[in-house]
């Protein structure tokens, strides 16, 4: 290894060693995203605080539901016979 190659390698090593540890592009981008999320959350909370609260929905009293089928369900054998005569094969 020549003296010039060694000095070039030392310069590269010292350049990366002098950099701030842990500050990569991904860290910077993640911090920018977190800052933007915090800013948007503050704007949303301020907007919601400025709006009047929505009126409470009045709950309707539940009525007893009547049986919509009008009676008992058909017997299974009758239902299967109807399905088969209707063209369905099971």
N, C-alpha and C positions, 0 to 999 in steps of 0.2 A: 504494500500500500504506500503510495507516495505521500509526501507531506501535503501536497495540494488536496488530494482526496480526503486525507484525514481532517484537514481544516474545514473542508466543505461538509463533511459528516458531522463534525462538532458544531458547526454553525446551524445545521438543520436540527440537531438535538437540542441545542440551547434555545432555538426559536420556539419549539414545541414545549419545552420545559418552562419557559417564561409565561406561557399563556395561562389564563385563569382556569383552574381545574373545575370541571363539571359544567362549564358553560358551552354546550354544544348547540348546534342549530335546532335540534329537537327540543332542548330545554327552553330556548328563546321562543320557539313557536308555541310550546305548551303554556308558557307564561302569558303570551299574547292572547291565547284562547281563554285562559282563566280570567284575565283582565277584562276582556270583552264580555264574558258571561256575567261577571260581577256588575259591569256597567249596565247591561241590559236588564238584569234583575232589579237594580236600583230604579231604573226608569219604569219598569212594570209596577213595582211596589208604589212608586209615587203616583202613577196614573190610577191605580186601583184605590189609593187613599183619597184622591181628588174626586172620584166618582161617588155618587150617593149609593148606598147599599141597595141591592135589588129587593123588591117587595117579597115578603115571604109568601110562598104559594099556599093557598088555603087547601087543606086536606078535605076531600069529600068523604062523608061517612060511607062506610061499606054497607052495601045492601046484600041481603041474602040472595045469592044467585040461584035461579031456578035451573033445573036440569034441562039443557037445551035439546037433548035427543028426544025428549018427549016420553020416555019410558025406558024399559029395560033394553039392553043390547040383545041383538038376535043370538040365537044359539049358534055355536061354532059350526056345527054340521050344516045348518041352514046357510050360513055365510059361505062356507066352502062350496056347497052345491051351487049357490048363486055365482060364485067366481068361476066355477068350471063351466056352467052353462053360458057364461058371458065370454067365453073364449080363452080364459086363463087356465093354464095347466101348471100345477104345482108339483 
